[in-house]
Amino acid sequence: MYLSAITLNREYGKLDYPYKPMLRIALPIFDENMQRYGLIIANINTSQLFASLNAMVQAPNSLILTESEGYFLVHPNEDFRFSRDLAPNKRWDSVYKPEPAYLENILSISSNFAGKRQYQALTKRIPFTGDLETGFIDAHIMLPHSEINAMEREQRISTYAFLLGVSAFLVFVLGFLHRNLKRNRELAEARAVSSAIISGSKDAIIAVSDIGLVSSWNKAATELFGFQREQVLGADINKLNLFSNINIQEICSSLKTNRKQHEIEVDYHQANQHTTHLALAFSAIFDEHNGTAILIRDTTVEKIANDKIKQINNELEIKVAQRTAQLEKASQVKSAFISNISHEMRTPLNAVIGTLNLIKRESLSNQQQHYLEMTEVSVNSLNVLINDILDLSKIEAGKLDLDQKAFNPIKFFESLSGSMAVKAQEKNLEFILDIADVEYSSIVTDPHRYSQVITNLINNAIKFTKTGFIKFTATSKRLSDDNVELCCTIQDTGIGIAPENQNKLFSAFTQADNSVAAQYGGTGLGLSICKQLASLLNGHISFESTEGKGSTFTFTIQLDSQNVEKRQPSSRLKDSVFAVSVKQP
C-alpha cells in the first residue's frame, strides 16, 4: 500500500478552495494470475483529523504539525498553514531557531517572525507509512516562555499568600476583640443618630412590638395625636383608638407572613374638628423583637393639589373634545368649499376650452397658432390641477365612490401602453410592455381609478427620464383560494430620488425638492392621490429608487378570486407574444 504526503487538493492543476488537506492511499489489485491490472486510490480529507488534534491541546499550549521536509501542516498562525503549497519559504528550520535546553526531552526554541518569542517545545514523531525517511509527521506542543514565567510567579504568589494568610490569621485573632469593642461603640452612636432622626422627623413614627405594644413614639406623633411619649410607651396600640376603623394589631400580624409594606390612606379628625388626610405605611422590623414600624405622613396639601390637577385635566379634556369637534367641522367646511369651488372653476374652464376649439377652426398665422398652443398647454395643466383637487377633496371627505366593473386587463394594458408609448417616443425613450405573466382575461375593479393610478405613475416616469427606457410589467399571482394579486411595476432610468427626500414623496402638495418643481413643474398632488386611490382599490404603492440611476414603482391590488376569470393557454401565448414590447421605431 502506498501513502502519499499530506498536501492540499488540486483540481486541474489549481488549488481547490476552500483548502482541503488530502492523504492519498493507493492499493494495487491483482487478478487470479497475480498480475496487477489496476489500482484503488482513496483520497482522505484530514481536516477533521487536524481539528481533533487541535481540540486535544489546551491553552496556553498550541499545536504545530510539520511534514518530513519541515513544511507546516497545522500552525496557530493561519499564514503558515499548508506552507508547502501556500508559502514554500516558511519551514520549521526557517521560522524557529533551536536554543540550549534546560529540561530533558524539552526543546527550547525562538521564533524568527514578528515578536521573536521564545518557546518550550515537546516534539513527537508520528509515522504513518513504511518509509522511514519521509513517511512521518512531527507534532510539536508549544508553550511560550511568558506562560512558564507566569506559572512560576503563580507558585511564588501562592507561597507568599500562604504565609500572608498565616500572618493575617494572627492579626485577625488579635484584632477580633478590638473590632467587637469598636462595633459596640459604633452601634451605640448609630442608635443615637437614628433616635435623633426619628425624633426630629416631621412624619409621625411609631414602633410596635410583636404583641402590639408601643415601643417608640416620636415628637411628631405627639403633635399629631396629642399623647405624650410617656403615656403611650408599653400601651396596647389598639386601645389608644388612634383610627377607629383600622385594626392596627391585625395589620402588624399579617406583616410577619407576607413581609411586604402595607399602605393605607385615611382621613383623621383632630380634636379641633380639623380633618387631615394621612398616609400610613406599615413595615416589618426584623430583629430580636420582630416588631412593626408605622410611618404616618400628613398628605392633606398633596391631596388638595391632586384634586385640583384632576379637575384641570377634566376641563382640558372637555376643551380638547370641543376643539376637536370644531376642527372636524372646519375640515368638512374646507372639503365642501374645495369641492364647490372646483366645480365652479370647471364651468369657465370648459368655456375657455370650447372657445379655443372654435378658434382652432379659423385660419391663423403661425404666430397665432403658436400662442394658441401655449394657451392649450396652460388650460390642460389647469384642468388636471382642478381634477386633482376635486379628487383629493372627495377622498378626504369620504365621498369618492368606486364604479366596479369587469374588464379585460390584457386589452386594458395594451390600450393604455399604446398612448403612453407615443409620449415616450416624443422624448426618444424606449417603452417596453411585458404582460406575459398576467393569467386572467377578466377582473372586477374600478377601471377609471385603476387607469388613473397607472397613468400617473407612467407619466411621472416619462417626465423625469431623459434617456434610456420605460418598462411596464404586469404580473398576477394567486395568494390563496379567496384572494388574487395583480401587480404592476413601472421602471425608469430617470433622475431617481435622493434618500433624504423619499419619506415625503406621497405627501400632498410636496415634491422631492424645490429644484424638481421648478424644472419639471407639477403640484405634488399626483402621488398623494394615487396612494389614497390604491388604498381604496384594496391595494398599495411602494417604490425603490437610486439617485441618478432611476426608480421602480410597484402598484399592487388584491382581488376576490370569484371576480376573476383565467384566460386560455392559447390566448395567453398570443397576448404575451403580441405585448412583449412597444419600442421606438
C-alpha positions in Angstrom: 0.0 0.0 0.0 1.3 3.5 -0.9 0.5 6.5 1.3 1.4 10.0 0.0 2.4 13.1 1.8 -0.5 15.3 3.1 -0.9 18.2 0.6 -3.7 20.5 -0.5 -6.2 19.1 -3.0 -5.8 20.3 -6.6 -8.3 20.3 -9.4 -6.9 20.7 -12.9 -3.6 21.9 -11.5 -5.1 24.6 -9.3 -5.6 24.5 -5.6 -9.2 23.7 -4.6 -10.8 26.4 -2.4 -11.7 26.1 0.4 -8.5 24.3 1.1 -8.7 20.6 1.7 -5.6 18.7 3.1 -5.7 15.3 1.5 -3.9 12.0 2.3 -3.9 9.7 -0.8 -3.8 5.9 -0.3 -3.1 3.6 -3.3 -3.5 -0.2 -3.3 -2.7 -2.4 -6.3 -5.2 -5.0 -7.5 -4.2 -8.4 -8.9 -6.1 -10.9 -11.0 -6.2 -14.7 -10.5 -2.8 -14.9 -12.2 -1.4 -12.5 -9.7 -1.0 -9.9 -12.5 -1.6 -6.3 -11.4 -4.3 -4.8 -13.6 -5.4 -1.8 -11.5 -5.1 0.5 -8.5 -7.6 1.5 -5.8 -6.9 5.1 -4.9 -8.6 6.7 -1.9 -8.4 10.5 -1.1 -8.9 11.1 2.7 -9.7 14.7 3.8 -7.6 15.2 7.0 -9.3 18.4 8.1 -11.3 16.7 10.8 -8.2 14.8 12.0 -6.3 18.1 12.4 -9.3 19.7 14.1 -9.5 16.8 16.6 -5.8 17.1 17.3 -6.1 20.9 17.8 -9.0 20.3 20.2 -6.9 17.9 22.3 -4.4 20.7 23.0 -5.5 23.0 25.8 -4.5 26.7 26.0 -2.0 28.2 26.6 -0.3 25.3 24.7 -0.5 25.3 20.9 -0.1 22.6 18.3 2.2 22.6 15.3 2.3 19.8 12.7 5.1 19.6 10.2 5.8 17.0 7.4 9.1 15.3 6.9 10.6 18.2 5.0 9.7 20.7 7.7 6.7 22.3 5.9 3.9 23.3 8.2 0.5 21.5 8.1 -1.1 23.0 11.2 0.0 26.2 12.9 -1.6 28.8 15.2 -0.8 31.4 12.6 -3.0 30.9 9.5 -0.3 32.4 7.2 1.9 29.4 8.0 -0.6 26.6 7.4 0.0 24.2 4.4 3.2 26.1 3.7 4.3 23.6 1.0 1.5 24.8 -1.3 0.9 28.3 0.0 4.2 29.6 1.5 7.2 27.4 0.5 9.6 29.8 2.2 8.1 29.1 5.6 9.5 25.9 7.1 10.3 24.7 10.6 14.0 25.4 10.3 13.5 28.9 8.7 10.9 30.0 11.2 12.2 28.6 14.5 15.8 28.6 15.9 16.8 26.0 18.5 18.5 27.1 21.7 20.2 25.3 24.6 17.5 23.3 26.5 17.5 23.0 30.3 15.0 20.1 30.6 15.2 16.6 29.2 13.0 15.9 26.2 12.1 19.6 26.0 13.4 21.7 23.1 13.9 25.4 23.7 13.3 27.4 20.5 12.8 31.0 19.5 10.8 32.4 16.5 12.2 34.4 13.7 9.0 36.2 12.8 7.2 39.2 14.5 8.0 39.4 18.2 10.7 36.7 18.2 9.0 35.0 21.1 10.7 32.1 22.9 9.0 28.7 23.4 9.5 25.4 25.1 8.5 22.6 22.7 7.8 18.9 23.2 8.2 17.1 19.9 6.8 13.7 18.9 7.4 11.9 15.6 4.3 10.1 14.3 5.0 7.6 11.5 2.1 6.8 9.1 3.9 5.0 6.2 6.6 2.4 5.9 9.0 5.0 4.6 11.3 5.9 7.5 12.7 8.9 5.8 9.6 10.7 4.6 6.6 8.7 5.9 6.1 10.6 9.2 4.6 13.8 10.7 6.3 15.8 13.6 3.9 17.0 16.2 5.1 20.0 18.4 3.4 21.1 21.5 4.5 24.8 22.0 4.4 26.7 25.3 5.6 30.3 25.4 8.3 31.3 28.0 5.9 34.0 29.2 3.4 31.3 30.3 6.2 29.4 32.1 7.2 32.6 33.8 3.6 33.2 34.7 3.4 29.7 36.3 6.5 30.4 38.3 5.1 33.7 39.5 1.8 31.9 40.4 3.7 29.4 42.5 5.6 32.2 44.3 2.4 34.1 44.8 0.6 31.0 46.3 3.6 30.5 48.7 3.6 34.1 49.7 -0.2 34.0 50.0 0.0 31.1 52.4 2.5 33.0 54.6 0.4 36.1 54.4 -2.7 34.1 55.4 -1.0 32.8 58.5 0.0 36.3 59.4 -3.4 37.6 58.6 -5.0 34.9 60.9 -2.8 36.0 63.7 -3.7 39.7 63.1 -7.4 38.7 62.9 -7.2 36.9 66.3 -5.5 40.0 67.8 -8.0 42.4 66.2 -11.1 40.5 66.9 -11.6 41.8 70.4 -10.7 45.3 69.3 -13.3 45.2 66.5 -16.0 44.0 68.8 -15.4 46.9 71.1 -15.4 49.3 68.2 -18.6 47.8 66.7 -20.4 48.2 70.0 -19.3 51.8 70.2 -20.4 52.4 66.6 -23.8 50.7 67.2 -24.4 53.0 70.2 -23.6 56.0 68.1 -25.9 54.8 65.2 -28.7 54.3 67.6 -28.2 57.8 68.9 -28.2 59.2 65.4 -31.3 57.1 64.5 -33.1 58.3 67.6 -32.3 61.9 66.7 -33.6 61.4 63.2 -36.8 59.8 64.3 -37.3 62.4 67.0 -36.7 65.3 64.6 -38.8 63.8 61.7 -41.9 65.8 60.5 -43.6 62.5 59.9 -45.1 60.6 62.9 -43.1 57.4 63.5 -44.4 54.7 65.8 -42.8 51.3 66.6 -45.0 48.5 67.8 -43.7 45.2 69.3 -44.9 41.7 68.0 -47.6 41.7 70.8 -48.9 45.1 69.8 -47.3 47.3 72.5 -45.9 50.7 71.6 -42.1 50.7 71.9 -41.2 54.0 70.2 -43.1 57.3 69.8 -41.5 60.4 68.3 -42.3 64.1 68.7 -44.3 64.4 65.5 -46.7 61.6 66.7 -47.2 63.6 69.9 -48.1 66.7 67.9 -50.5 64.8 65.7 -52.3 62.6 68.2 -51.8 64.6 71.4 -50.4 61.7 73.5 -47.1 62.3 75.3 -44.3 59.7 74.9 -44.5 58.6 78.5 -48.2 58.0 78.2 -48.1 55.5 75.3 -44.8 53.6 75.8 -45.8 50.0 76.7 -49.5 50.6 75.9 -51.6 48.5 73.6 -51.8 50.2 70.2 -55.4 49.3 69.6 -56.6 50.6 73.0 -55.2 54.1 72.0 -58.0 54.1 69.4 -56.0 56.3 67.0 -58.0 55.1 64.0 -61.4 53.7 64.8 -61.9 51.9 61.5 -58.4 50.2 61.3 -57.2 47.2 63.3 -53.6 48.1 63.7 -52.7 44.9 65.5 -54.2 42.7 62.7 -52.1 44.6 60.1 -48.9 44.1 62.1 -49.6 40.4 62.5 -50.1 40.0 58.7 -46.7 41.6 58.0 -45.0 38.7 59.8 -46.0 36.3 57.0 -46.0 38.3 53.7 -43.2 40.7 54.7 -44.5 43.4 52.3 -45.0 47.0 53.1 -48.7 47.8 53.7 -50.0 51.3 52.9 -53.3 52.9 53.8 -54.8 56.4 53.3 -57.3 57.6 55.9 -59.0 60.9 57.0 -58.2 61.7 60.6 -60.4 64.1 62.6 -58.4 66.0 65.1 -59.7 67.3 68.4 -60.1 70.8 67.0 -62.6 69.4 64.4 -59.9 69.9 61.7 -59.7 67.0 59.2 -56.4 65.9 57.8 -55.5 63.3 55.2 -52.9 60.8 56.4 -50.9 58.2 54.6 -49.9 55.2 56.8 -47.1 52.8 55.8 -46.6 49.6 57.8 -43.2 47.9 57.6 -42.0 44.8 59.5 -38.9 45.1 61.7 -36.7 42.0 61.6 -34.6 42.0 64.8 -34.8 40.2 68.1 -38.1 41.9 68.9 -39.8 41.3 65.4 -41.9 44.4 65.6 -43.6 46.8 63.2 -42.7 50.4 62.2 -45.6 52.7 61.4 -44.8 55.8 59.3 -47.6 58.4 59.3 -47.4 61.3 56.9 -49.7 64.3 56.5 -50.7 64.4 52.8 -53.5 67.0 53.0 -51.7 69.6 50.8 -50.8 66.9 48.2 -54.4 65.6 48.1 -55.8 69.1 47.6 -53.2 69.6 44.8 -54.1 66.3 43.1 -57.8 67.1 43.3 -57.1 70.4 41.5 -55.0 68.6 38.9 -57.7 66.1 38.2 -60.2 69.0 37.9 -57.9 70.8 35.5 -57.4 67.7 33.4 -61.1 67.1 33.1 -61.6 70.7 32.0 -58.8 70.3 29.5 -60.3 67.1 28.1 -63.6 68.9 27.6 -61.8 71.7 25.8 -59.9 69.3 23.7 -63.1 67.5 22.7 -64.7 70.8 21.8 -61.7 71.9 19.8 -61.6 68.5 18.0 -65.3 68.9 17.1 -64.5 72.4 15.8 -61.6 71.2 13.7 -63.7 68.3 12.2 -66.4 70.8 11.3 -63.7 73.1 9.8 -62.3 70.2 7.8 -65.8 69.4 6.5 -66.3 73.0 5.5 -62.9 73.1 3.8 -63.7 69.9 1.8 -67.1 71.3 0.8 -65.5 74.6 -0.2 -62.8 72.9 -2.3 -65.4 70.7 -3.9 -67.7 73.6 -4.7 -65.0 75.9 -5.9 -63.6 73.1 -8.1 -67.0 72.6 -9.8 -67.4 76.4 -10.2 -63.9 76.7 -11.8 -64.8 73.9 -14.3 -67.6 76.0 -15.9 -65.5 78.9 -17.1 -62.7 76.5 -17.9 -64.9 74.4 -20.2 -66.0 77.7 -21.8 -62.3 78.6 -22.4 -61.7 75.1 -23.9 -64.7 75.4 -26.2 -63.6 78.9 -27.3 -60.1 77.5 -28.1 -61.6 74.7 -30.2 -63.6 77.3 -32.1 -60.5 79.5 -32.7 -58.6 76.4 -34.0 -61.1 76.1 -36.8 -60.2 79.7 -38.1 -57.3 80.4 -40.3 -54.5 81.6 -38.2 -51.0 82.8 -38.7 -48.0 80.9 -37.5 -47.6 83.3 -34.5 -51.3 83.0 -33.6 -51.1 79.2 -33.9 -48.1 79.3 -31.5 -50.0 81.4 -29.0 -52.9 79.1 -29.2 -50.8 76.0 -28.5 -49.3 77.8 -25.4 -52.8 78.6 -24.2 -53.9 75.0 -24.7 -50.9 73.7 -22.5 -51.9 76.1 -19.7 -55.6 75.2 -20.0 -54.7 71.4 -19.9 -52.5 71.9 -16.8 -55.2 73.9 -15.1 -57.8 71.2 -15.9 -55.5 68.5 -14.4 -55.0 70.6 -11.3 -58.7 71.1 -10.8 -59.4 67.4 -11.3 -56.7 66.5 -8.7 -58.0 69.0 -6.2 -61.6 67.7 -6.7 -60.4 64.1 -6.3 -58.4 65.0 -3.1 -61.4 66.7 -1.6 -63.7 63.8 -2.3 -61.2 61.3 -0.8 -60.7 63.4 2.4 -64.5 63.8 2.7 -65.0 60.1 2.1 -67.3 60.7 -0.8 -65.3 59.1 -3.6 -67.4 56.2 -4.9 -65.8 53.4 -6.9 -67.5 52.1 -10.1 -66.7 48.4 -10.0 -66.8 46.8 -13.5 -65.5 43.7 -15.2 -62.9 44.3 -17.9 -60.1 42.5 -19.7 -56.7 43.5 -18.1 -54.7 42.4 -21.2 -56.6 44.8 -23.6 -56.6 47.4 -20.9 -52.8 47.3 -20.6 -52.3 47.3 -24.3 -54.5 50.3 -24.9 -53.0 52.3 -22.1 -49.4 51.5 -23.1 -50.2 52.4 -26.7 -50.9 56.0 -25.8 -48.1 56.2 -23.2 -45.6 54.8 -25.8 -46.3 57.8 -28.0 -45.3 60.2 -25.3 -42.2 58.2 -24.6 -41.2 58.2 -28.3 -41.5 62.0 -28.4 -38.6 62.1 -25.9 -36.7 59.3 -27.8 -37.3 56.9 -24.9 -37.8 53.1 -25.4 -41.1 51.9 -24.0 -41.3 48.2 -23.0 -44.5 46.4 -22.1 -44.4 42.9 -20.6 -47.7 41.3 -19.7 -46.8 37.6 -20.3 -47.4 36.7 -16.7 -51.0 38.0 -16.4 -53.1 34.9 -16.1 -56.6 36.4 -16.2 -58.8 37.6 -19.0 -61.3 39.4 -16.8 -61.1 41.2 -13.4 -63.5 43.3 -11.4 -62.4 46.7 -10.1 -62.9 50.4 -11.0 -61.1 50.7 -14.4 -61.2 54.5 -14.3 -59.4 54.9 -11.0 -57.1 51.9 -11.8 -56.1 53.6 -15.0 -55.7 56.9 -13.2 -53.1 55.4 -10.9 -51.1 53.6 -13.6 -51.2 56.6 -16.0 -49.9 59.0 -13.3 -47.0 56.6 -12.5 -46.1 56.2 -16.2 -46.4 59.9 -16.8 -44.0 60.6 -13.9 -41.6 58.1 -15.3 -41.6 59.7 -18.7 -41.4 63.2 -17.2 -38.3 62.5 -15.1 -36.4 60.4 -17.6 -34.2 62.0 -20.3 -32.5 58.9 -21.8 -33.0 55.2 -21.5 -36.2 53.3 -21.2 -39.6 53.0 -19.5 -40.6 49.4 -18.7 -44.2 48.5 -17.7 -44.5 45.0 -16.3 -47.8 43.3 -15.1 -48.0 40.0 -13.3 -50.7 38.1 -11.4 -50.4 35.6 -8.6 -52.9 33.6 -6.5 -52.4 34.3 -2.8 -55.0 31.8 -1.5 -58.2 30.2 -2.5 -60.0 33.5 -2.0 -57.5 36.2 -3.0 -55.7 37.0 -6.2 -52.9 39.7 -6.5 -52.4 41.8 -9.6 -49.1 43.7 -9.6 -47.9 46.5 -12.0 -44.3 47.6 -12.0 -43.1 50.8 -13.7 -39.3 51.0 -14.0 -37.4 54.0 -15.4 -33.8 55.2 -15.9 -34.5 58.7 -14.8 -33.1 61.1 -12.2 -34.1 59.0 -9.2 -34.9 60.2 -5.7 -32.4 61.2 -3.0 -32.7 59.2 0.2 -33.5 62.3 2.3 -36.5 63.1 0.1 -38.1 59.7 -0.2 -40.1 59.9 3.1 -42.1 62.9 1.8 -42.9 61.6 -1.7 -46.5 60.7 -1.1 -47.4 64.0 0.8 -49.9 66.3 -0.8 -48.5 69.5 -2.4 -45.0 68.1 -1.9 -42.2 67.2 -4.3 -38.7 65.8 -3.8 -37.3 69.3 -3.6 -37.8 72.9 -5.0 -35.5 72.3 -7.9 -37.7 69.5 -9.2 -40.8 71.6 -9.0 -39.0 74.5 -10.8 -37.6 72.3 -13.6 -40.3 69.8 -14.2 -43.4 71.5 -12.9 -46.4 69.9 -11.1 -48.2 70.4 -7.8 -47.2 67.3 -5.9 -50.8 66.1 -5.8 -50.5 63.1 -8.2 -48.7 60.6 -6.0 -50.7 61.6 -2.9 -53.9 60.9 -4.8 -52.5 57.6 -6.2 -51.6 56.5 -2.7 -55.1 57.0 -1.5 -56.8 55.6 -4.6 -54.6 52.5 -4.2 -55.9 52.1 -0.7 -59.5 52.5 -1.9 -58.8 49.8 -4.5 -57.6 47.4 -1.8 -54.0 47.8 -2.7 -50.8 49.7 -2.0 -47.9 51.5 -3.8 -44.3 51.1 -2.9 -41.1 52.2 -4.6 -37.3 51.8 -4.8 -35.1 54.5 -6.1 -31.4 55.3 -6.5 -30.4 58.9 -7.2 -29.1 59.3 -10.7 -30.0 55.8 -11.8 -33.8 55.6 -11.8 -36.8 54.5 -9.9 -39.2 51.5 -9.7 -42.8 52.0 -8.6 -44.9 48.9 -7.7 -48.7 49.2 -7.7 -50.4 46.1 -6.3 -54.1 45.3 -5.7 -55.9 42.3 -4.2 -59.0 40.9 -5.9 -61.6 38.4 -4.9 -60.9 35.1 -6.7 -64.6 34.9 -7.6 -64.4 38.1 -9.6 -61.5 37.0 -11.9 -61.6 34.7 -14.9 -58.5 32.8 -16.0 -57.6 33.0 -19.7 -57.0 30.1 -22.0 -53.4 28.9 -22.6 -53.6 29.6 -26.4 -54.9 33.2 -25.7 -52.2 33.7 -23.2 -49.5 32.7 -25.6 -50.8 35.0 -28.3 -51.1 38.0 -25.9 -47.7 37.5 -24.4 -46.0 37.4 -27.7 -48.0 40.4 -29.1 -47.4 42.5 -26.0 -43.8 41.8 -25.3 -42.6 45.3 -26.2 -43.6 48.6 -27.7 -40.5 50.3 -28.8 -39.5 53.4 -30.8 -39.2 52.5 -34.5 
